[in-house]
C-alpha cells in the first residue's frame, strides 16, 4: 500500500522524524531501509522496537521462508506442524 512518507534527521539522536501519513513513529523504529528503483515505487522497510509489551493468548506464528532456511541450515529443528511440541 502506498503511503506518504517523510524522513527527517538532524545532528542529534533525538532530532529525527519518520512520518508515515503524518504519524511520527521514529521513537519506535530501531532499523529502517529505504529502497529506490527508477522502474518501481520506492519502498520503506521498517523494523519496530517494542520496549514495553504484555501479550498473552494464542497466535499463529509465521517465520519467513528465508529465515526458516537459515535456521534449519544452522541446525534448528522446527516443531511439528500440528503444534504438539514434539
N, C-alpha and C positions, 0 to 999 in steps of 0.2 A: 504494500500500500504506500503510495507516495505521500509524504508529509513535508511540511515546511520546516526546514532545519536551519538553525543559526548556531555557529560555534564561535565563541569569543574568548580570548585569553589575554591576560595582562602579565605584568612582571612577577606578581606574587602567586603562590599556590592557590589562594582563595580568590584571585582575580580572574575567574573564568565562568563561563556560562555555556551550557548546552541546552538550547531551546528547541523543543520539538512541538510544533503547533503552538508556540508561545509559552509552553510549560518548561521551566528550568529544572532539569534533572541532574545537573553537574555534580551535586553533592552525593548522588547515589551511584555514580559511574566510577569504576576502577579501571576500565580499559575501553578504548574505542578505536575503531578503524574506519577510515573514510576511503572508499574505493571510487575511482572515477575512470570512465572509459568513454572515448568520443562517440562510440556507437551504441551506448546504453545509458539508462538513467543512473545517476550516481547512487551509491549505496553507503549507508552508515550502519556499521555493526557495533552494538553497544552491549557491554557486559556490566551488569549492575551488582553492586555490593550491598547486601542487606545486613546492616550492623545489628539490628535487633529484630528478631522474629520469633514467633511462637506458633508452630503449626502442629496440629495433631489430627490424625484421621487417615483415611485411605486415599491413595492416588495411583494413577498409572505412571510408572517411571520409565522414561524413554531415554536411551543413550544413542547419540548419533552413530551411524554405521562406521564412520571413520574412527571415532573414539573406541567403539566396540572392537574393531580390528586391532587397534593399537594395544588395548588392554589384553586381549587374547594373545597377541604376539609377545607381550611381556609376562605371560604366564597366568593371567587371571582366568578362572573357571566361572563362566556365567551360571547363575542359578537356574534351576529347572524352569521351563516355560510355563508350567502350571502354577508356579508360585509356592510350591510346597516346601521350599527351603532345603531340599536335599532328600 
